[in-house]
């Protein structure tokens, strides 16, 4: 069986989506499936990874998308695929999905699309209003969708021209509809969580078209190195934007320090909110208890997970899945995480970690203290976390589930002669 992966940004495997695509690719290859990956990112030196020429467009223009760009990408992709016709095309992000649909239709190949987004900046397939790209759009009170208020917000000192361009472009709403139509035409839509499946159901994707297949956890082996000091090391990572809730973690650290807990918070990542976050740490007088280690490669993150005692995931945003949570399981670490989006499907409250209400730093601090004060609880949760990673988020198990889905749509399309 030959599968063609389509991805807009695969290449530098650092983002959650790219990591998940790579893990699925590895799992499929281990199960004897030939995977050929087609991306609009140049310069990827990997076997069976091919560049789709963008006809002079910057790759980020694909995020905005258009009728013309979709067809240019599809035209170039068709030329590549005709040399090696796959059994299934599998699109891994919403941005390239319209082009993937055009290729599948032209070559009469079944199409699978994985939806990894609930609310994405620049494009929100679940929103029939203007689509705001301001990083703090989740706090927007402009329920009446007043364009004047949007423009005022954009010209505030915190916004950017990039946001402005997306808000006032009248085709943004049309773009969302184009993506949505492509999803309805796909043979199968994979939701990475039941949370995403629920959103797809609400907005019109037929229930029978959707299959929930979780993202895989990395198959990490335990490291011999661990925290030998008396300090309780807390670790969190991600893109440092306000919606990721790192400020909640800092407020929780303040509570812990005031209560005499010997802790250190390590934050890995970079983003627009980093300087503000550092200011907050200074204002709370906890700067000496927080270490900002910058953006790290995925391979490096493993060491931070294994060295820490507790993982934190304080996001405010309704995460579609939550890679931090599944990576904590893979490392066998208890986690304290926000009870939003798909996270409660990963973290079993009181068993593999604790859940708390987003932005409730006092509740978060209380959960951390319970873990700090009980080594036995940390060890029990660590064991349960590792077991859950192996039983539910195992790369091989999820790859086999994906293969069964491929077989079903290939068989169905063959029987009905629709491809």
RODO-2510 file (C-alpha; in nm, 4 decimals, decimal comma):
residues 419
     n   res          X          Y          Z
     1     x     0,0000     0,0000     0,0000
     2     x     0,1269     0,3467    -0,0924
     3     x     0,0125     0,6565     0,0955
     4     x     0,0783     1,0168    -0,0078
     5     x     0,0983     1,2547     0,2888
     6     x     0,0257     1,6212     0,2092
     7     x     0,1560     1,8774     0,4594
     8     x     0,2005     2,2527     0,4319
     9     x     0,4779     2,2924     0,6859
    10     x     0,6446     1,9545     0,7428
    11     x     1,0192     1,9882     0,7648
    12     x     1,1470     2,1351     1,0853
    13     x     0,9873     1,8848     1,3216
    14     x     0,9182     2,1152     1,6157
    15     x     0,5477     2,2025     1,6077
    16     x     0,2919     1,9631     1,7527
    17     x     0,1320     1,8885     1,4144
    18     x     0,4647     1,8165     1,2464
    19     x     0,5762     1,5917     1,5330
    20     x     0,2496     1,3985     1,5105
    21     x     0,2814     1,3570     1,1318
    22     x     0,6359     1,2272     1,1718
    23     x     0,5358     0,9752     1,4408
    24     x     0,2496     0,8442     1,2251
    25     x     0,4853     0,8164     0,9280
    26     x     0,7289     0,6126     1,1382
    27     x     0,4475     0,3863     1,2608
    28     x     0,3179     0,3211     0,9098
    29     x     0,6661     0,2443     0,7784
    30     x     0,7200    -0,0035     1,0616
    31     x     0,3987    -0,1766     0,9510
    32     x     0,5161    -0,2145     0,5915
    33     x     0,3281     0,0831     0,4428
    34     x     0,5099     0,2962     0,1866
    35     x     0,4731     0,6631     0,2767
    36     x     0,5613     0,9455     0,0381
    37     x     0,5376     1,2918     0,1884
    38     x     0,4673     1,6011    -0,0212
    39     x     0,5291     1,9403     0,1388
    40     x     0,5477     2,3035     0,0308
    41     x     0,8566     2,3547     0,2458
    42     x     1,1864     2,3548     0,0570
    43     x     1,5110     2,1820     0,1443
    44     x     1,3934     1,8709     0,3295
    45     x     1,6671     1,6105     0,3019
    46     x     1,4689     1,2991     0,3910
    47     x     1,3966     0,9873     0,1917
    48     x     1,0622     0,9932     0,0092
    49     x     0,9924     1,3559     0,1001
    50     x     0,9143     1,5717    -0,2037
    51     x     0,8818     1,9447    -0,2508
    52     x     0,5671     2,0795    -0,4173
    53     x     0,6751     2,3926    -0,6110
    54     x     0,4793     2,6980    -0,5013
    55     x     0,5049     2,8828    -0,8352
    56     x     0,6816     3,1792    -0,6757
    57     x     0,4491     3,2181    -0,3773
    58     x     0,5944     3,2342    -0,0267
    59     x     0,4964     2,9192     0,1622
    60     x     0,3081     3,1220     0,4267
    61     x     0,0775     3,2501     0,1535
    62     x    -0,0729     2,8996     0,1572
    63     x    -0,2138     2,9832     0,4993
    64     x    -0,4191     3,2619     0,3395
    65     x    -0,4928     3,0496     0,0352
    66     x    -0,6985     3,1326    -0,2710
    67     x    -0,8684     2,9763    -0,5709
    68     x    -0,5525     3,0336    -0,7772
    69     x    -0,3038     2,9059    -0,5177
    70     x    -0,5054     2,5887    -0,4593
    71     x    -0,5003     2,5088    -0,8288
    72     x    -0,1326     2,5880    -0,8734
    73     x    -0,0389     2,3638    -0,5800
    74     x    -0,2732     2,0905    -0,7099
    75     x    -0,1260     2,1173    -1,0620
    76     x     0,2292     2,0805    -0,9344
    77     x     0,1308     1,7966    -0,6999
    78     x    -0,0453     1,6082    -0,9796
    79     x     0,2723     1,6140    -1,1875
    80     x     0,4640     1,4595    -0,8963
    81     x     0,2020     1,1975    -0,8095
    82     x     0,1550     1,0784    -1,1675
    83     x     0,5074     0,9349    -1,1444
    84     x     0,4090     0,7324    -0,8385
    85     x     0,0309     0,6960    -0,7997
    86     x    -0,0643     0,6319    -0,4352
    87     x    -0,3578     0,4309    -0,3033
    88     x    -0,4669     0,7113    -0,0702
    89     x    -0,3940     1,0824    -0,0291
    90     x    -0,3799     1,1864     0,3363
    91     x    -0,3844     1,5641     0,4017
    92     x    -0,2500     1,6630     0,7419
    93     x    -0,3579     2,0243     0,7777
    94     x    -0,6554     2,2330     0,6739
    95     x    -0,4468     2,4771     0,4703
    96     x    -0,3439     2,2260     0,2043
    97     x    -0,6741     2,0354     0,2146
    98     x    -0,8442     2,2204    -0,0773
    99     x    -0,5455     2,1482    -0,3041
   100     x    -0,5337     1,7872    -0,1833
   101     x    -0,9024     1,7479    -0,2726
   102     x    -0,8389     1,8789    -0,6245
   103     x    -0,5540     1,6293    -0,6702
   104     x    -0,7639     1,3407    -0,5353
   105     x    -1,0508     1,4332    -0,7664
   106     x    -0,8245     1,4686    -1,0712
   107     x    -0,6416     1,1385    -1,0143
   108     x    -0,9484     0,9579    -0,8759
   109     x    -0,7740     0,8649    -0,5506
   110     x    -0,9458     0,8387    -0,2099
   111     x    -0,8829     1,1336     0,0233
   112     x    -0,8364     1,1287     0,4010
   113     x    -0,8009     1,4543     0,5951
   114     x    -0,6774     1,4864     0,9523
   115     x    -0,8283     1,7854     1,1318
   116     x    -0,5941     1,9115     1,4023
   117     x    -0,7524     2,2522     1,4589
   118     x    -1,0431     2,3848     1,6579
   119     x    -0,9712     2,7552     1,6390
   120     x    -0,6647     2,8483     1,4385
   121     x    -0,5425     3,2028     1,3881
   122     x    -0,6054     3,3277     1,0357
   123     x    -0,8543     3,0503     0,9516
   124     x    -1,1329     2,9124     1,1643
   125     x    -1,3418     2,6554     0,9810
   126     x    -1,5890     2,6573     1,2702
   127     x    -1,6655     3,0293     1,2551
   128     x    -1,8957     3,1953     1,0058
   129     x    -1,7917     3,5489     1,1050
   130     x    -1,4761     3,7502     1,0426
   131     x    -1,1634     3,5567     1,1348
   132     x    -0,9348     3,7482     1,3676
   133     x    -0,5644     3,6737     1,3738
   134     x    -0,4810     3,8847     1,6764
   135     x    -0,2955     3,6514     1,9174
   136     x    -0,5434     3,7338     2,1955
   137     x    -0,8571     3,6877     1,9852
   138     x    -0,9919     3,4370     2,2365
   139     x    -1,0540     3,7293     2,4737
   140     x    -1,2410     3,9336     2,2104
   141     x    -1,5705     4,0856     2,3311
   142     x    -1,6742     4,1966     1,9827
   143     x    -1,9672     3,9555     1,9685
   144     x    -2,1513     4,1746     1,7168
   145     x    -1,8607     4,1305     1,4748
   146     x    -1,8306     4,5047     1,4229
   147     x    -1,5564     4,5674     1,1648
   148     x    -1,4898     4,9192     1,3008
   149     x    -1,4116     4,7733     1,6421
   150     x    -1,1877     4,5117     1,4783
   151     x    -0,9903     4,7802     1,2950
   152     x    -0,9510     4,9831     1,6165
   153     x    -0,8183     4,6721     1,7872
   154     x    -0,5779     4,6025     1,5043
   155     x    -0,4300     4,9508     1,5186
   156     x    -0,3705     4,9190     1,8931
   157     x    -0,0052     4,8851     1,9891
   158     x    -0,0413     4,5122     2,0594
   159     x    -0,1617     4,4152     1,7146
   160     x     0,0074     4,3880     1,3780
   161     x    -0,0328     4,4532     1,0063
   162     x    -0,0465     4,0787     0,9513
   163     x    -0,3604     4,0614     1,1674
   164     x    -0,5034     4,3667     0,9941
   165     x    -0,4611     4,2144     0,6503
   166     x    -0,6474     3,8998     0,7503
   167     x    -0,9343     4,0779     0,9223
   168     x    -1,0192     4,3166     0,6393
   169     x    -0,9705     4,0697     0,3555
   170     x    -1,3241     3,9862     0,2458
   171     x    -1,2268     3,6445     0,1114
   172     x    -1,1339     3,5092     0,4586
   173     x    -1,4879     3,3917     0,5171
   174     x    -1,4931     3,2364     0,1714
   175     x    -1,1639     3,0604     0,2451
   176     x    -1,3094     2,8989     0,5543
   177     x    -1,6012     2,7748     0,3457
   178     x    -1,3636     2,6386     0,0793
   179     x    -1,1822     2,4335     0,3421
   180     x    -1,5109     2,3174     0,4880
   181     x    -1,6390     2,2049     0,1469
   182     x    -1,3183     2,0094     0,0881
   183     x    -1,3719     1,8312     0,4204
   184     x    -1,7249     1,7339     0,3221
   185     x    -1,5902     1,5854    -0,0046
   186     x    -1,3188     1,3785     0,1677
   187     x    -1,3753     1,0036     0,1957
   188     x    -1,2857     1,0122     0,5644
   189     x    -1,2042     1,2819     0,8167
   190     x    -0,9798     1,1914     1,1079
   191     x    -1,0359     1,3924     1,4251
   192     x    -0,7424     1,3851     1,6667
   193     x    -0,9776     1,3870     1,9663
   194     x    -1,3420     1,3389     2,0530
   195     x    -1,3449     1,7106     2,1279
   196     x    -1,2623     1,7856     1,7625
   197     x    -1,5137     1,5242     1,6483
   198     x    -1,7808     1,7060     1,8459
   199     x    -1,6889     2,0357     1,6820
   200     x    -1,7002     1,8787     1,3362
   201     x    -2,0424     1,7304     1,4125
   202     x    -2,1766     2,0654     1,5289
   203     x    -2,0652     2,2377     1,2122
   204     x    -2,2053     1,9889     0,9665
   205     x    -1,9588     1,7085     0,9009
   206     x    -2,1542     1,3824     0,9025
   207     x    -2,0846     1,1608     1,2034
   208     x    -2,0236     0,8526     0,9875
   209     x    -1,7514     1,0377     0,7950
   210     x    -1,5451     1,1069     1,1087
   211     x    -1,3027     0,8665     1,2751
   212     x    -1,1205     0,9539     1,5974
   213     x    -0,7559     0,8530     1,5895
   214     x    -0,5353     1,0102     1,8539
   215     x    -0,1896     1,1485     1,7904
   216     x     0,0829     0,9093     1,9010
   217     x     0,3087     0,9489     2,2000
   218     x     0,6838     0,9246     2,1382
   219     x     0,8231     0,5830     2,2280
   220     x     1,0753     0,7160     2,4767
   221     x     1,2925     0,4820     2,6789
   222     x     1,3584     0,5808     3,0393
   223     x     1,6759     0,7777     3,0989
   224     x     1,9027     0,6887     3,3868
   225     x     1,9436     1,0577     3,4692
   226     x     1,6752     1,2047     3,6927
   227     x     1,6387     1,4812     3,9473
   228     x     1,8603     1,3971     4,2441
   229     x     1,8320     1,7341     4,4242
   230     x     1,5864     1,8444     4,6896
   231     x     1,4360     2,0948     4,4483
   232     x     1,1102     1,9920     4,2830
   233     x     1,1563     2,0659     3,9135
   234     x     0,8462     2,1667     3,7188
   235     x     0,8537     2,1715     3,3388
   236     x     0,6360     2,3177     3,0664
   237     x     0,6871     2,3961     2,6989
   238     x     0,5184     2,5427     2,3963
   239     x     0,4698     2,8535     2,1892
   240     x     0,4808     3,1436     2,4320
   241     x     0,1605     3,3315     2,3608
   242     x    -0,0874     3,4633     2,6150
   243     x    -0,3441     3,1971     2,5251
   244     x    -0,1013     2,9229     2,6352
   245     x    -0,1495     3,0309     2,9971
   246     x     0,2115     3,0455     3,1141
   247     x     0,1163     3,3483     3,3248
   248     x    -0,1160     3,1201     3,5215
   249     x     0,1789     2,8910     3,5946
   250     x     0,3837     3,1882     3,7180
   251     x     0,1041     3,2930     3,9543
   252     x     0,0881     2,9340     4,0835
   253     x     0,4670     2,9381     4,1411
   254     x     0,4216     3,2565     4,3465
   255     x     0,1766     3,0701     4,5704
   256     x     0,4191     2,7775     4,6075
   257     x     0,7124     3,0025     4,6931
   258     x     0,5076     3,1967     4,9477
   259     x     0,4223     2,8637     5,1110
   260     x     0,7901     2,7718     5,1346
   261     x     0,7995     2,5068     4,8619
   262     x     1,1430     2,4453     4,7112
   263     x     1,0572     2,4547     4,3404
   264     x     1,2029     2,5517     4,0048
   265     x     0,9935     2,6103     3,6931
   266     x     1,1595     2,5460     3,3557
   267     x     0,9857     2,6954     3,0507
   268     x     1,0949     2,5882     2,7004
   269     x     0,9724     2,7847     2,4032
   270     x     0,9657     3,1193     2,2307
   271     x     0,6951     3,3554     2,1164
   272     x     0,5377     3,6994     2,1176
   273     x     0,4554     3,6896     2,4896
   274     x     0,8028     3,5964     2,6169
   275     x     0,9162     3,9437     2,7259
   276     x     0,5849     4,0081     2,8982
   277     x     0,6158     3,6757     3,0781
   278     x     0,9619     3,7654     3,2036
   279     x     0,8244     4,0968     3,3334
   280     x     0,5500     3,9111     3,5191
   281     x     0,8086     3,6844     3,6844
   282     x     1,0018     3,9921     3,8022
   283     x     0,6863     4,1672     3,9254
   284     x     0,5842     3,8567     4,1225
   285     x     0,9392     3,8396     4,2657
   286     x     0,9857     3,4810     4,1490
   287     x     1,2398     3,5369     3,8696
   288     x     1,5011     3,3298     4,0546
   289     x     1,2574     3,0378     4,0629
   290     x     1,1924     3,0410     3,6871
   291     x     1,4270     2,9425     3,4051
   292     x     1,3479     3,0354     3,0430
   293     x     1,5518     2,7971     2,8273
   294     x     1,4287     2,9136     2,4860
   295     x     1,3024     2,7139     2,1908
   296     x     1,4386     2,3603     2,1842
   297     x     1,4387     2,0851     1,9253
   298     x     1,2017     1,7970     1,9878
   299     x     1,4911     1,5582     2,0577
   300     x     1,6162     1,7921     2,3314
   301     x     1,2797     1,8151     2,5052
   302     x     1,3036     1,4512     2,6115
   303     x     1,5806     1,5378     2,8580
   304     x     1,3712     1,8110     3,0204
   305     x     1,0722     1,5785     3,0598
   306     x     1,2801     1,3042     3,2212
   307     x     1,4708     1,5403     3,4481
   308     x     1,1606     1,7107     3,5896
   309     x     0,9352     1,5834     3,8676
   310     x     0,6049     1,7288     3,7449
   311     x     0,4864     1,8554     3,4039
   312     x     0,2588     2,1602     3,3799
   313     x     0,0152     2,2373     3,0977
   314     x    -0,1652     2,5623     3,1914
   315     x    -0,3191     2,6484     2,8529
   316     x    -0,6238     2,8731     2,8361
   317     x    -0,6970     2,7829     2,4764
   318     x    -0,9147     2,4789     2,4043
   319     x    -0,6337     2,2578     2,2750
   320     x    -0,7536     2,0164     2,0047
   321     x    -0,5325     1,7455     2,1536
   322     x    -0,2418     1,8565     2,3709
   323     x     0,1014     1,7176     2,2840
   324     x     0,2517     1,8336     2,6154
   325     x     0,0115     1,6029     2,7967
   326     x     0,0844     1,2960     2,5846
   327     x     0,4596     1,3603     2,6056
   328     x     0,4313     1,3731     2,9845
   329     x     0,2689     1,0292     2,9701
   330     x     0,5498     0,9021     2,7458
   331     x     0,8085     1,0228     2,9967
   332     x     0,6150     0,8685     3,2853
   333     x     0,5580     1,1997     3,4636
   334     x     0,2527     1,3237     3,6538
   335     x     0,0970     1,6299     3,4945
   336     x    -0,1117     1,9221     3,6174
   337     x    -0,3137     2,0456     3,3206
   338     x    -0,6060     2,2688     3,2240
   339     x    -0,9356     2,0865     3,1781
   340     x    -1,0025     2,2239     2,8284
   341     x    -1,0387     2,0885     2,4756
   342     x    -0,8965     1,7419     2,4210
   343     x    -0,6723     1,7405     2,7300
   344     x    -0,9185     1,5513     2,9569
   345     x    -0,9082     1,2655     2,7028
   346     x    -0,5353     1,2299     2,7704
   347     x    -0,5028     1,3143     3,1393
   348     x    -0,7113     1,0979     3,3714
   349     x    -0,7809     1,3196     3,6701
   350     x    -0,6483     1,1819     3,9994
   351     x    -0,4828     0,8903     3,8173
   352     x    -0,2219     1,0126     3,5660
   353     x    -0,2267     1,3699     3,6920
   354     x    -0,4582     1,6498     3,7952
   355     x    -0,6920     1,8736     3,5965
   356     x    -0,7781     2,2294     3,6977
   357     x    -0,9989     2,5084     3,5678
   358     x    -0,8116     2,7283     3,3184
   359     x    -0,6621     3,0498     3,4636
   360     x    -0,7350     2,9312     3,8192
   361     x    -0,3801     2,9595     3,9537
   362     x    -0,4841     2,8842     4,3122
   363     x    -0,6420     2,5558     4,2066
   364     x    -0,3348     2,4795     3,9978
   365     x    -0,1046     2,5522     4,2926
   366     x    -0,3125     2,3270     4,5192
   367     x    -0,2779     2,0345     4,2751
   368     x     0,0976     2,0864     4,2501
   369     x     0,1311     2,0973     4,6290
   370     x    -0,0504     1,7652     4,6606
   371     x     0,2091     1,6105     4,4310
   372     x     0,5030     1,7822     4,5995
   373     x     0,3921     1,6591     4,9420
   374     x     0,3508     1,2951     4,8372
   375     x     0,6331     1,1061     4,6701
   376     x     0,4119     0,7956     4,6688
   377     x     0,1416     0,9811     4,4728
   378     x     0,3978     1,1048     4,2192
   379     x     0,5342     0,7533     4,1711
   380     x     0,1877     0,5978     4,1334
   381     x     0,0808     0,8603     3,8817
   382     x     0,4081     0,8207     3,6920
   383     x     0,3490     0,4470     3,6588
   384     x    -0,0126     0,4976     3,5474
   385     x     0,0992     0,7635     3,2980
   386     x     0,3520     0,5339     3,1337
   387     x     0,0966     0,2520     3,1134
   388     x    -0,1568     0,4823     2,9479
   389     x     0,1014     0,5988     2,6932
   390     x     0,1717     0,2363     2,5969
   391     x    -0,1897     0,1161     2,5954
   392     x    -0,3705     0,4116     2,4348
   393     x    -0,1193     0,6338     2,2563
   394     x     0,1209     0,3721     2,1258
   395     x     0,2578     0,4606     1,7817
   396     x     0,2185     0,1073     1,6472
   397     x    -0,1422     0,0676     1,7672
   398     x    -0,2494     0,4011     1,6188
   399     x    -0,0677     0,3269     1,2912
   400     x    -0,2590    -0,0028     1,2606
   401     x    -0,5862     0,1788     1,3258
   402     x    -0,4994     0,4231     1,0478
   403     x    -0,4115     0,1359     0,8119
   404     x    -0,7526    -0,0231     0,8742
   405     x    -0,9166     0,3071     0,7834
   406     x    -0,7134     0,3224     0,4602
   407     x    -0,8168    -0,0349     0,3705
   408     x    -1,1843     0,0415     0,4260
   409     x    -1,1934     0,3463     0,2003
   410     x    -0,9853     0,1747    -0,0695
   411     x    -1,2274    -0,1197    -0,0639
   412     x    -1,5331     0,1053    -0,0630
   413     x    -1,4070     0,3146    -0,3533
   414     x    -1,3154     0,0038    -0,5500
   415     x    -1,6565    -0,1562    -0,4994
   416     x    -1,8516     0,1541    -0,5925
   417     x    -1,6094     0,2544    -0,8708
   418     x    -1,6012     0,6111    -0,7381
   419     x    -1,2299     0,6712    -0,7650
***
